[in-house]
Amino acid sequence: MSQERLQKMVQLLKTHRVVPRQTFLDRFEISPATFKRDLEYLRDRLGAPIVWDRERRGYRFDLSDTEAEMFEMPGLWFNSREMHALLTMHQLIDALQPSLLTPHIEPLKARIEGLLEGEAHTSDEVRKRIRILHMNARPVEPEHFEVISSALLAGKRLQVVHYNRKRDQETGRELSPQRLIFYRDNWYLDAWCHLRKGLRSFSVETLRKAVPLDKKARQVAEKTLNRTLASGYGIFGGRDTQTARLRFTPERARWVATETWHPRQKGWFDDDGSYVLEFPYSDDRELIMDILKQGPAVEVISPAPLRKRVQAQAGAILRHYR
């Protein structure tokens, strides 16, 4: 199937408004069977609103003249974010287990594949040549996720059994779901916990049981959610924040200077070429893990408690190798 021919077919419809079938056959020197395949591809895969006009005995766009003039066929002219979004969506759809959503999602999958098609490549070729790698994803039971998402959208409470990894302990809780977050390849639920009487963020796979309740959820304003759960570093939030100041070696600065560690970060180069990065945090657990991943290429300048915690963790690591 020629992408160039499809583009010219669309241009022909835009120019002449109504085009008889024979015109397509003669202009592009194709058979009726090929024209039928091209037409189905344009309609089903690329979303072209082409209809048969019985009175005018030809094909046209089911659009106004202005809308038809503005219609453009999708092509492989994506920036990096658009490519990442399309391939990630396709992977997420592929990862879904058969469910009630399957017949509704298949058209979306076909639409994405159509967007990835090009004259010199197929969608399979694109996915083979361009890969999106996911790491450290923790699986979520599909039925639990469906219950949680349904309660969230319906504004209902949940009765859950939460597993605390650190204490290796389960507790029953009543939650008012506020929002779901997909972060670093895992799902998290921001919710009002009626047991602790406050906002909490739960890793969804730690909710080992989820039962919907016929009780209206307590709603928390988005501003309050962001101030409480999204003001710190990473997935761990909190109202009370401190400012972390890290210094990276000149070599490591070549990477870190272009990275986003926090939406409100500040960074600058010192005279020796090292890079200093500042950002707020409230809970240091995730931050310490990210600092340790940098090895000797980073030093915590302040605050002193964070510096001491990282030093203690580095010492504990060293003791394993003595």
C-alpha positions in Angstrom: 0.0 0.0 0.0 1.5 3.3 -1.1 1.4 6.2 1.4 2.0 8.6 -1.5 -1.1 7.2 -3.3 -3.2 7.7 -0.2 -2.0 11.2 0.2 -2.9 12.0 -3.5 -6.4 10.4 -3.0 -7.1 12.7 -0.1 -5.8 15.7 -2.1 -8.1 14.7 -5.0 -11.1 14.7 -2.6 -10.1 18.1 -1.2 -9.7 19.6 -4.7 -12.8 18.2 -6.4 -15.1 17.8 -3.4 -16.9 14.8 -5.1 -14.9 12.2 -7.0 -16.4 9.2 -8.9 -14.9 5.8 -8.4 -13.8 5.5 -12.0 -11.7 8.7 -11.6 -9.7 7.0 -8.8 -9.2 3.9 -10.9 -8.0 5.8 -13.9 -5.9 8.4 -12.1 -4.0 5.9 -10.0 -4.1 3.0 -12.4 -5.4 0.6 -9.8 -8.0 -2.2 -9.7 -11.4 -2.0 -8.0 -10.1 -4.4 -5.3 -7.1 -2.2 -4.6 -9.3 0.9 -4.5 -11.6 -0.9 -2.0 -8.6 -1.7 0.2 -7.3 1.8 0.0 -10.7 3.2 0.9 -11.1 0.9 3.9 -7.6 1.8 5.1 -8.3 5.5 4.8 -11.5 5.2 6.7 -10.7 2.6 9.4 -7.0 3.1 10.0 -6.5 6.8 9.3 -9.9 8.1 10.3 -10.7 9.8 7.0 -14.5 10.6 7.0 -15.1 9.5 3.4 -18.7 8.7 2.3 -20.5 7.7 -0.9 -22.8 10.4 -2.1 -25.6 8.6 -4.0 -27.1 11.7 -5.5 -23.8 13.0 -6.9 -22.5 9.5 -7.6 -19.1 10.0 -6.1 -17.1 9.9 -2.9 -16.7 12.9 -0.7 -15.7 14.0 2.8 -18.5 14.0 5.3 -17.4 17.5 6.4 -18.1 21.1 5.5 -16.0 22.6 2.7 -13.8 24.4 5.3 -13.3 21.3 7.4 -12.5 19.2 4.3 -9.9 21.7 3.3 -8.3 21.5 6.7 -8.3 17.7 6.9 -4.8 16.3 6.8 -3.7 12.6 6.8 -1.5 11.6 9.7 2.0 10.6 8.9 5.2 9.7 10.7 6.2 13.3 11.6 6.3 13.0 15.3 8.5 14.7 17.8 10.0 12.6 20.6 7.2 13.2 23.1 4.5 12.3 20.5 6.4 9.1 19.5 6.8 8.2 23.2 3.1 8.7 23.8 1.9 6.6 20.9 4.3 3.7 21.5 3.5 3.8 25.3 -0.2 3.8 24.6 0.2 0.8 22.3 2.3 -1.1 24.9 -0.3 -0.4 27.6 -3.1 -1.7 25.3 -1.1 -4.8 24.5 -0.5 -5.4 28.2 -4.2 -5.4 29.0 -5.8 -8.7 29.8 -9.0 -9.7 28.0 -11.8 -7.8 29.6 -15.1 -5.9 28.9 -13.0 -3.1 27.5 -11.5 -5.2 24.7 -14.0 -4.4 21.9 -13.8 -0.7 22.8 -10.0 -0.6 22.9 -9.3 -2.5 19.7 -10.4 0.4 17.4 -8.0 2.7 19.4 -5.2 0.2 18.9 -6.0 0.1 15.2 -6.0 3.9 15.1 -2.6 4.1 16.7 -1.2 1.5 14.3 -2.5 3.6 11.5 -0.7 6.7 12.8 2.5 4.7 13.0 2.2 3.4 9.4 4.3 5.0 6.7 5.2 4.5 3.0 8.5 2.8 3.8 7.6 1.0 7.0 4.8 -0.7 8.9 3.7 -0.2 12.5 5.4 -3.5 13.4 8.7 -2.2 11.9 8.4 1.1 13.9 7.8 -0.8 17.2 10.7 -3.1 16.4 13.1 -0.2 15.6 11.9 2.2 18.4 11.5 0.6 21.8 10.0 2.0 25.1 11.6 0.1 28.0 9.8 -0.1 31.3 11.6 -1.1 34.5 10.6 -2.1 38.1 6.8 -2.2 37.3 4.9 -4.1 40.0 1.8 -5.9 38.6 -1.7 -4.9 39.9 -4.5 -7.4 40.0 -6.9 -6.4 37.2 -10.1 -6.8 39.3 -8.7 -4.7 42.1 -7.8 -1.9 39.6 -11.2 -2.0 38.1 -12.9 -1.7 41.5 -10.6 1.2 42.5 -10.9 3.1 39.3 -14.7 2.7 39.2 -15.1 3.9 42.8 -12.8 6.8 42.1 -14.9 8.0 39.1 -18.2 7.3 40.8 -17.2 9.3 43.9 -17.7 6.3 46.2 -15.6 5.0 49.2 -13.6 1.8 49.3 -12.9 -0.8 52.0 -9.4 -2.0 51.4 -6.8 -4.3 53.0 -3.5 -2.4 52.9 -0.2 -4.3 53.1 2.7 -2.3 54.6 6.0 -3.7 53.2 8.2 -2.1 55.8 6.3 -3.6 58.8 5.1 -6.7 56.9 1.7 -6.0 58.2 -1.9 -5.7 56.8 -4.5 -3.2 58.0 -8.1 -2.7 57.0 -8.9 0.9 55.9 -11.8 2.9 54.6 -10.7 5.2 51.8 -12.1 8.1 49.8 -10.3 7.9 46.5 -9.1 11.2 45.1 -7.0 10.4 42.0 -4.8 7.7 40.4 -1.2 8.4 39.4 1.0 6.5 37.0 4.5 7.2 38.1 7.8 5.4 37.2 5.8 2.5 35.6 3.6 1.9 38.7 0.1 3.0 39.8 -0.5 5.0 43.0 -3.8 6.1 44.6 -4.1 9.4 46.4 -6.9 9.0 49.0 -8.4 10.4 52.2 -7.8 7.7 54.8 -10.7 7.6 57.3 -8.5 5.5 59.7 -5.7 8.0 59.8 -7.9 11.0 59.2 -5.7 12.4 56.5 -4.5 12.3 53.0 -2.3 9.3 52.0 -0.7 8.0 48.9 -1.0 4.2 48.4 0.9 2.0 45.9 -2.1 0.2 44.2 -0.5 -3.2 44.2 -0.3 -3.1 48.1 -4.1 -2.9 48.3 -4.7 -6.6 48.5 -8.5 -6.3 48.8 -10.8 -3.6 47.5 -14.5 -3.6 48.1 -16.8 -0.7 46.9 -19.0 0.9 49.6 -22.3 2.6 49.0 -21.1 5.7 50.7 -20.2 9.0 49.2 -16.5 9.7 49.2 -15.1 12.7 51.0 -13.9 15.1 48.3 -10.7 17.1 48.8 -9.9 20.2 46.7 -7.2 19.7 44.1 -5.3 22.6 45.5 -5.2 20.9 48.9 -4.2 17.6 47.2 -1.3 19.3 45.4 -0.1 21.2 48.5 -0.2 18.0 50.6 0.9 15.3 48.2 2.6 16.9 45.3 4.8 19.6 46.8 7.7 17.3 47.8 10.1 15.1 45.8 8.8 12.2 43.7 5.8 10.2 44.9 6.3 11.2 48.5 4.5 14.4 49.4 4.0 16.6 52.4 3.2 20.1 53.4 6.5 20.7 55.3 9.3 20.9 52.7 13.0 21.4 52.9 15.4 22.4 50.2 18.0 19.8 49.0 21.2 21.2 47.5 23.3 18.7 45.6 26.6 19.2 43.8 27.5 17.0 40.8 31.0 16.5 39.4 31.8 18.4 36.1 31.6 15.1 34.2 28.2 14.1 35.6 27.0 17.7 35.1 26.9 17.1 31.4 23.9 14.8 32.1 22.2 16.3 35.1 22.2 19.9 33.9 19.6 18.9 31.3 17.5 16.6 33.6 14.3 17.5 35.5 14.4 16.3 39.1 11.6 18.6 40.3 9.3 21.1 38.6 10.6 23.9 40.9 14.2 23.1 40.7 17.1 25.6 40.4 20.5 24.8 39.0 23.8 26.5 38.1 27.4 25.8 37.3 30.2 26.6 39.6 33.6 28.0 38.4 35.1 24.5 38.5 32.4 23.1 36.1 30.5 21.3 38.8 26.7 21.6 38.8 24.6 22.6 41.8 21.0 21.6 41.9 18.3 22.8 44.4 14.7 21.6 44.8 12.2 21.0 47.6 11.5 17.7 49.3 9.4 16.5 52.2 10.1 12.8 52.6 13.7 11.7 51.8 13.2 8.0 51.1 12.9 8.2 47.3 15.4 11.1 47.1 18.1 9.1 48.9 17.7 6.2 46.5 18.1 8.6 43.6 21.2 10.2 45.2 22.8 6.9 45.8 22.3 5.9 42.2 24.7 8.7 41.2 27.5 7.1 43.2 30.6 9.3 43.8 29.4 11.8 41.2 27.2 13.7 43.7 27.6 15.2 47.1 24.8 16.4 49.4 25.7 19.9 50.4 22.6 20.6 52.6 20.5 20.2 54.6 22.7 18.5 57.3 20.1 15.7 58.2 19.9 14.6 54.5 23.7 14.6 54.2 24.0 12.5 57.3 21.3 10.0 56.1 23.0 9.6 52.8 26.4 9.2 54.6 24.9 6.5 56.8 23.4 4.6 53.9 26.7 4.8 52.0 28.5 3.5 55.1 26.1 0.6 55.4 26.6 -0.3 51.7 30.4 -0.2 52.2 30.2 -2.6 55.2 28.6 -5.2 53.0 31.8 -5.3 50.9 34.4 -5.4 53.7 
